[in-house]
Amino acid sequence: MPEDRRDPDEDAAEATEGGPELQAANAFDLRRIIGGLFVLYGAILIVVGVGDSDAEIAKAAGVHINLWAGLGMLALGAAFIAWGLLRPLSTQLAEAEAAGDDGGAEGARPGA
């Protein structure tokens, strides 16, 4: 095996520890932002759902709709955050760079 070939796992580890560009990419990853918003709104709906009156439950055909919607949003938000943490954007960028995938013809801008 030639010495200039590197292990993609080492590249991914270096990218995770990488410079400020990769740390910023992870910090502003949309999966984490959207997940955080879903968790926040889900928690609010759970609190509201626990305090629903009988009249509000009767309006929703006997279903604790705020509670169920809050639980669903909380689960979805947790899934988004877990996805962002378990597969960071910096790792995906490093893998794409190691594979030589620079977007190809589909990602290229006209005239660039």
C-alpha positions as CSV (number, residue, x, y, z in Angstrom):
1,M,0.0,0.0,0.0
2,P,1.5,3.4,-1.0
3,E,2.5,5.7,1.8
4,D,0.6,8.6,0.4
5,R,-2.7,6.8,0.9
6,R,-4.4,7.6,4.2
7,D,-7.0,5.8,6.2
8,P,-10.5,7.5,5.8
9,D,-11.1,6.8,9.5
10,E,-8.1,8.9,10.5
11,D,-9.3,11.7,8.1
12,A,-12.7,11.6,9.8
13,A,-11.2,11.7,13.2
14,E,-9.0,14.7,12.2
15,A,-12.1,16.4,10.7
16,T,-14.0,16.0,13.9
17,E,-11.2,17.7,15.8
18,G,-10.7,20.0,12.8
19,G,-10.3,23.7,12.5
20,P,-12.8,26.4,13.1
21,E,-14.6,25.9,9.8
22,L,-15.6,22.3,10.7
23,Q,-16.5,23.3,14.2
24,A,-18.8,26.1,12.8
25,A,-20.3,23.6,10.4
26,N,-21.2,21.3,13.3
27,A,-22.5,24.2,15.5
28,F,-24.8,25.5,12.8
29,D,-25.9,22.1,11.5
30,L,-29.6,22.4,10.6
31,R,-30.4,19.0,12.1
32,R,-29.3,20.3,15.5
33,I,-31.2,23.6,15.2
34,I,-34.4,22.0,13.9
35,G,-34.1,19.3,16.5
36,G,-33.7,21.8,19.3
37,L,-36.8,23.7,18.2
38,F,-38.9,20.6,18.0
39,V,-37.7,19.6,21.5
40,L,-38.5,23.1,22.9
41,Y,-42.0,23.3,21.3
42,G,-42.6,19.7,22.2
43,A,-41.8,20.4,25.9
44,I,-44.1,23.4,25.9
45,L,-47.0,21.3,24.4
46,I,-46.4,18.6,27.0
47,V,-46.7,21.1,29.8
48,V,-49.9,22.6,28.2
49,G,-51.3,19.1,27.6
50,V,-50.9,18.0,31.2
51,G,-52.8,21.1,32.3
52,D,-55.6,20.8,29.7
53,S,-59.1,21.2,31.1
54,D,-62.0,18.8,30.5
55,A,-63.6,21.3,28.1
56,E,-60.4,21.5,26.0
57,I,-60.2,17.7,25.9
58,A,-63.9,17.5,24.9
59,K,-63.3,19.9,22.0
60,A,-60.6,17.5,20.7
61,A,-63.0,14.5,20.8
62,G,-61.7,13.3,24.1
63,V,-58.0,13.1,23.0
64,H,-55.3,14.9,24.9
65,I,-54.1,16.4,21.6
66,N,-51.6,18.8,23.1
67,L,-50.0,16.0,25.1
68,W,-49.8,13.6,22.2
69,A,-48.5,16.3,19.8
70,G,-45.9,17.4,22.3
71,L,-44.7,13.8,22.8
72,G,-44.4,13.3,19.0
73,M,-42.5,16.6,18.6
74,L,-40.2,15.7,21.5
75,A,-39.4,12.3,19.9
76,L,-38.8,13.8,16.5
77,G,-36.6,16.5,17.9
78,A,-34.6,13.9,19.9
79,A,-34.2,11.9,16.7
80,F,-32.9,15.0,14.8
81,I,-30.4,15.8,17.5
82,A,-29.2,12.2,17.8
83,W,-28.8,12.1,14.0
84,G,-26.7,15.3,14.2
85,L,-24.6,14.1,17.1
86,L,-24.0,10.5,15.8
87,R,-23.1,11.6,12.3
88,P,-21.6,15.0,12.5
89,L,-21.4,17.2,9.4
90,S,-17.6,17.4,9.7
91,T,-17.4,13.6,9.3
92,Q,-19.6,13.6,6.3
93,L,-17.5,16.4,4.7
94,A,-14.3,14.5,5.4
95,E,-15.6,11.3,3.9
96,A,-16.7,13.2,0.8
97,E,-13.3,14.8,0.5
98,A,-11.5,11.5,1.0
99,A,-13.7,9.9,-1.7
100,G,-12.8,12.7,-4.1
101,D,-16.5,13.7,-4.3
102,D,-16.5,17.5,-5.0
103,G,-20.1,17.6,-6.2
104,G,-19.4,16.6,-9.8
105,A,-21.2,18.1,-12.7
106,E,-24.5,18.2,-10.8
107,G,-23.1,20.5,-8.0
108,A,-21.1,22.7,-10.3
109,R,-22.2,26.2,-10.9
110,P,-22.4,27.3,-14.5
111,G,-19.5,29.5,-15.6
112,A,-17.4,28.5,-12.6
